[in-house]
Amino acid sequence: MALKPTVYKFKISLSDLNRSHFDALNLTLAKHPSENDERMMTRLLAYCINAQAQLDFGAGLSEVDDPAISVTTLDDQLALWIDVGEPAVDRIKKATRKAQQTKVYSFNSKSDVWWAQGEAEFNRLDADIYRFDWNEIQTLAGMLERTMDFSVTLSGNSAYIATAKGECEVHWNVLQEKAHG
């Protein structure tokens, strides 16, 4: 018998000081049986950083050709493809052909090695690539509860998260940003 995803419910008070975007998000997120808490919380944080109309979570690990998060326009164009983790260069190359904008949020302990090995090839692609601090992502994942009500404040390259279990700050480095028209 196949394992079923675990469902999480999040109420987030979002304050994005970088874009002057303030929102109350009610999100339901399914965690794939093979997904760890760190990856799921990275997906959630990437969602908050890119919050906008039409932003949706993808099928996740159960559908390998789908982005983790995306924006599809009303005329069914893929406006934004967001991947989480350390995807292969070929996957991101394909994403840049399908979407108007592509972003990658890397987060794990081997992120530095992944970037060092692929940097030259990624630099040829029209993709924005960011790396979260692994230890801070682990701290955030340690606050995970099946139902959460918390706040996220984005300022510069950091997110300040306040939950019932405590507070933490997650920073990210810009590895690559491309100009978008």
C-alpha atoms as one frame of an Amber mdcrd trajectory, in Angstrom:
protein
   0.000   0.000   0.000   1.368   3.379  -0.983   1.950   5.986   1.664  -0.297
   9.035   1.508   0.827  12.639   1.797   0.506  14.398   5.142  -1.629  17.537
   5.017  -0.548  20.733   6.799  -2.588  23.914   7.244  -0.920  27.299   7.567
  -2.329  30.721   8.428   0.397  33.224   7.645   0.483  36.945   8.268   2.894
  38.029   5.533   4.730  41.362   5.558   7.032  41.685   2.556   8.844  44.954
   3.225  10.882  44.545   0.014   7.814  44.827  -2.210   5.378  46.564   0.181
   3.183  43.474  -0.101   1.066  42.571   2.918  -1.240  39.581   2.945  -3.047
  37.023   5.075  -2.403  33.612   3.547  -4.441  30.481   4.275  -2.518  27.612
   2.738  -3.003  23.867   2.692   0.161  22.000   1.834   0.584  18.293   1.182
   3.905  16.821   2.245   4.917  13.939  -0.015   5.906  10.769   1.920   9.503
  11.057   0.653   9.747  14.805   1.366  11.514  15.952   4.524  10.340  18.811
   6.739  13.185  21.066   5.562  12.165  20.801   1.908   8.511  21.437   2.696
   9.331  24.505   4.790  11.636  25.753   2.020   8.709  25.444  -0.414   6.546
  27.397   2.012   9.179  30.115   2.430   9.712  30.367  -1.351   5.945  30.769
  -1.687   5.967  33.650   0.811   8.882  35.380  -0.944   7.029  35.217  -4.274
   3.454  35.724  -3.003   1.204  37.057  -5.750  -2.065  36.318  -7.512  -2.247
  32.945  -9.298   0.703  31.504  -7.305   0.117  27.785  -6.719   1.955  24.808
  -5.314   2.687  22.117  -7.886   2.121  18.396  -7.551   5.508  18.275  -5.881
   7.635  15.161  -5.802   4.802  13.024  -7.191   5.003  14.783 -10.581   8.630
  15.154 -11.649   7.946  17.406 -14.648   6.081  20.024 -12.605   7.585  22.958
 -10.722   7.339  23.075  -6.935   5.500  26.410  -7.240   4.240  28.257 -10.306
   2.196  31.116 -11.689   0.002  30.400 -14.675  -1.629  33.347 -16.411  -5.319
  33.450 -17.289  -4.410  32.584 -20.905  -2.592  29.443 -19.645   0.968  30.750
 -20.051   3.555  29.689 -17.473   4.730  33.013 -16.041   6.854  31.709 -13.155
   8.526  28.366 -12.450   9.981  27.889  -8.973  12.080  24.860  -8.094  13.228
  23.914  -4.595  16.341  21.883  -3.887  19.342  21.210  -6.072  17.866  20.457
  -9.506  19.884  19.267 -12.488  20.986  21.903 -14.986  18.911  20.184 -17.699
  15.757  20.520 -15.602  16.288  24.259 -15.169  17.191  24.673 -18.829  13.855
  23.045 -19.698  12.067  25.289 -17.168  13.557  28.443 -18.743  12.080  27.365
 -22.084   8.626  26.779 -20.593   8.310  29.773 -18.255   8.779  33.509 -18.611
  10.765  33.523 -15.340  12.547  30.718 -13.499  13.739  30.686  -9.881  15.572
  28.071  -7.830  15.757  28.009  -4.019  18.528  25.696  -2.866  18.648  24.747
   0.803  20.478  21.616   1.836  23.871  20.901   3.358  25.354  19.988  -0.043
  24.133  23.152  -1.725  27.645  24.614  -1.978  28.904  21.551  -3.856  25.860
  21.554  -6.173  26.462  25.233  -7.003  30.225  24.833  -7.484  29.693  21.939
  -9.900  26.949  23.616 -11.941  27.695  27.348 -11.710  29.227  27.730 -15.182
  26.259  25.974 -16.810  23.651  27.776 -14.697  25.235  31.132 -15.621  24.225
  30.472 -19.249  20.575  30.116 -18.234  18.016  32.850 -17.650  17.283  31.753
 -14.077  17.461  33.373 -10.642  19.154  31.123  -8.100  19.148  31.577  -4.325
  20.587  29.547  -1.448  19.030  29.387   2.006  21.209  28.757   5.046  20.852
  25.040   5.859  21.097  25.420   9.638  18.430  28.136   9.639  16.129  25.980
   7.472  16.593  23.156   9.987  15.630  25.521  12.809  12.507  26.580  10.892
  11.591  22.949  10.170  11.897  22.218  13.891   8.977  24.591  14.503   6.666
  22.695  12.149   3.209  21.718  13.384   0.314  20.185  11.428  -1.695  23.381
  11.915   0.233  26.630  12.278  -0.661  30.276  12.708   2.434  32.474  12.340
   3.944  35.586  10.829   6.620  36.036   8.176   8.376  39.364   7.699  10.624
  39.690   4.656  13.297  42.383   4.603  16.382  42.403   2.421  17.616  38.827
   2.061  16.074  37.497   5.233  12.800  36.221   6.587  11.870  36.658  10.219
   9.414  33.986  11.298   7.430  34.079  14.554   5.488  30.947  15.565   3.902
  29.615  18.737   7.002  27.410  19.175   9.431  30.306  18.867  11.098  32.654
  16.437  13.860  32.315  13.879  15.441  34.166  11.004  16.287  32.553   7.663
  18.773  34.251   5.332  19.409  33.577   1.682  22.273  34.359  -0.652  21.762
  35.461  -4.211  23.818  33.084  -6.330  22.547  34.454  -9.632  19.943  36.992
 -10.734  19.125  37.718 -14.339  17.417  40.851 -15.643  13.789  40.245 -16.562
  11.863  42.338 -18.998
